[in-house]
Amino acid sequence: VREGGTPSAKQIIFKAFEVSDRDWRGIGTIPVSGYRLKDEFKEYDAHLKFSVSINQVKESEACIAGQILKGIKKPSECPQFGKKCTPEHPLGAPMVSSEGAYAAYFHVSDFEKIKKKNKKKIKMQLNCPMPKLDYDIITLGHGSGGILTNRLLNDGVFSLLKNDLLDQQHDGATFNLHGKLAFTTDSFVVSPINFPGGNIGELAVNGTVNDIAMCGAIPKYLSLAFIIEEGLTMTEFWDVLVSIKYAAEEAGVQIVTGDTKVVEKGKGDKIFINTTGVGEMHLKANISEKNIQVGDKIFISGHIASHGMAVMSVREGLEFDTDILSDTQNLNHLVQELLDEFGDKIRFFRDPTRGGIGTTLSEICQRQNWGIDIFQKDLPVLRQVSAACELLGLDPLYVANEGIFVAIVAPEIENEFLEKIHLNEKGLHAQLIGEIVDEHPGKVIIHSAIGGKRVVNMLIGEQLPRIC
């Protein structure tokens, strides 16, 4: 198309239309900015023929879409951006369209967050180059307890993860903790060990740290045990170690003891990891299913199903127009901030890993004399994740997550809780998704976007094996 347009097309347009004033959402009326049918064609004017009346849409008072469209402000300067205004719940026109200024900024901000995380990891990799070793792969001898084991631990694990407690290289670790404690253990067998957004090492630390945080505790120390398949390259093992170091430092925990075993080729799958964590209970925390009451509000701290689909996309060799990245991240700092402010008004935390939020809510509900209502329109799911789930015939409710939590809180802190969680980048996409009700006890009911209802049961069988 030429700069002046297509003359023949313009001739046809101006034959039927004339320039007129036009109302623009978020801005108001702009003189001579639109078109209307000429009087000689009024018999084709739907407004006149069908007596159509156009309702004026009142913009949300919190929306500054007009200033964005005029270029006066950037989307990131809007107080509601990414909080009350998201692609799932737009307040103004620029967030409605996937090509709008708000939506574009919104999706870029997600990737900027990932880029920031990756920059930190790359910087750590540069600062932690793999030492020169006289072996390229791990053999059975590295699990013998002899010289090769000693070299692997000293040159790798101890040198990279060093701290005062680990440096003692004892059979265990001794340390002081105060008051009531939280204690958890977890094993990680994810396949493949590297996936978009993370790897098995980072996943192991974040998963255990989050389990402690969900108890209402502040994670302090972790144990770390490897079961390595003979033939794993030292490059792969070093990448896992660096990710462990990165994740531990980000979470503010120390790895203080561990173990290493090597199994024959074909008896494992590269590497399995077991971690155990301990932490001190937050003084204001009182996290228990027994505290949940009718009327309590249910929140999810971020987009659901991202981790499961990230792993699945690599495993199945699927390619999408946009990357699907695992949400693996620590949540302990966010949880501590929320407990500092709201204390026992937070009834319950849970990270919906295997089985997704559907299974998590069903587990909570089936043991109680109350029910749960959740609303499909309020579930935060990235568009590319939703499309991938649809393609594979999976329900996002049952897909694993590794960097979000479910929180059930007292109704009187509903608004303040959401405002507080939105201030933290790890809770930027948090949403209120439902509430505790006295109807249908023991059941979770999801209300669809078109007004239907269905029961959300626990996951039957294994939807996505070896997802964490």
Beta strands, then each sheet from edge to edge (+ up, - down):
strand 1: 17-24
strand 2: 28-37
strand 3: 181-188
strand 4: 194-195
strand 5: 198-199
strand 6: 217-229
strand 7: 254-263
strand 8: 271-281
strand 9: 297-300
strand 10: 346-350
strand 11: 371-375
strand 12: 406-409
strand 13: 431-437
strand 14: 444-447
strand 15: 453-456
sheet 1: 1+ 2-
sheet 2: 3+ 8- 6+ 7+
sheet 3: 4+ 5-
sheet 4: 10+ 12- 9+ 13- 11+ 14+ 15-
end
